[in-house]
Amino acid sequence: MTWQVQPLPTRGPLFEGAIAVYAEAFAEPPYSDPDRGKEIRKRLRDVHSLRRGFRAFVAIEDGKHVVGMTYGYCGAPGQWWHDTVAAELPRASAWAWLSRSYELVELAVEPRCQGQGIGSALIECLLHGREEDTCVLSTRTDSRAHHLYQRLGFEIVTTMRFVRDGAAFYIMGKRLTAGRE
Ligand SMILES: CC(C)(COP(=O)(O)OP(=O)(O)OC[C@H]1O[C@@H](n2cnc3c(N)ncnc32)[C@H](O)[C@@H]1OP(=O)(O)O)[C@@H](O)C(=O)NCCC(=O)NCCS
């Protein structure tokens, strides 16, 4: 299988392909959420793509078929995820991890294509040349995704629930300043 990474437009066949891959990946355990694909289309296009630093990529197989997607933007006060995580952390830790942060918001690879390096390549493209101090994200503790993030230099900042009695998530962060000082 040959694949390549390229920027994701916010309309057209590549965009629809990315939404389909996202829906498929999150329909699998532990997320098992078939509706997640419906929610992301509008949020990505109408809210997230307008945020500062928005960047999105797809991995494409054989020049046309989307097999992976990712996007992110700069974290800022007033954003739900940013404020919810900041409230959970001691003040110094919130400052260190979130004050100049880039958020890896979504990452998904088509289930039949997982484990071949596509997720890693998408993250590398997303973070290439970013000038923020940190990259931050959340991932369910019962998913295997944190192995990938740890391999790429992320550490666990804390464990928390976004919803009472809901799933537990690792908040993970990577310092992007290495080699810059
Ligand atoms: C997490 C995900 C994007 C990884 O993509 P990928 O292309 O399989 O990633 P890579 O091949 O670059 O790396 C594989 C790593 O991911 C981890 N992983 C997570 N789920 C995996 C799966 N279903 N199959 C294989 N590896 C998986 C492995 O532990 C592996 O880590 P290792 O290489 O250190 O052993 C993909 O598994 C996925 O879409 N999962 C469902 C959605 C999800 O969890 N998204 C992230 C939410 S924060």
The ligand as a Gaussian input file, in Angstrom:
#p B3LYP/6-31G(d) Opt

LIG

0 1
 C       -4.700000       6.086000      17.011000
 C       -4.558000       5.932000      15.495000
 C       -4.823000       7.270000      14.832000
 C       -3.136000       5.477000      15.194000
 O       -2.951000       5.445000      13.805000
 P       -1.943000       4.393000      13.140000
 O       -1.814000       4.727000      11.717000
 O       -2.375000       3.036000      13.519000
 O       -0.606000       4.778000      13.941000
 P        0.875000       4.285000      13.616000
 O        0.837000       3.103000      12.709000
 O        1.665000       5.462000      13.233000
 O        1.355000       3.865000      15.049000
 C        0.785000       2.717000      15.651000
 C        0.717000       2.987000      17.105000
 O       -0.599000       3.341000      17.483000
 C       -1.079000       2.459000      18.491000
 N       -2.390000       2.001000      18.034000
 C       -3.533000       2.482000      18.523000
 N       -4.551000       1.850000      17.949000
 C       -4.031000       0.953000      17.069000
 C       -4.590000       0.006000      16.205000
 N       -5.904000      -0.192000      16.119000
 N       -3.759000      -0.743000      15.433000
 C       -2.440000      -0.570000      15.523000
 N       -1.852000       0.311000      16.334000
 C       -2.652000       1.072000      17.112000
 C       -0.135000       1.308000      18.627000
 O        0.080000       1.089000      19.990000
 C        1.097000       1.747000      17.901000
 O        2.027000       2.184000      18.842000
 P        3.533000       1.635000      18.708000
 O        3.917000       1.804000      17.268000
 O        4.338000       2.488000      19.619000
 O        3.402000       0.222000      19.129000
 C       -5.557000       4.895000      14.944000
 O       -5.332000       3.684000      15.605000
 C       -7.012000       5.272000      15.096000
 O       -7.584000       5.912000      14.211000
 N       -7.629000       4.860000      16.207000
 C       -9.040000       5.139000      16.459000
 C       -9.278000       6.607000      16.722000
 C       -8.366000       7.166000      17.806000
 O       -8.145000       6.556000      18.839000
 N       -7.846000       8.378000      17.537000
 C       -7.008000       9.082000      18.462000
 C       -7.880000       9.772000      19.440000
 S       -6.914000      10.834000      20.471000

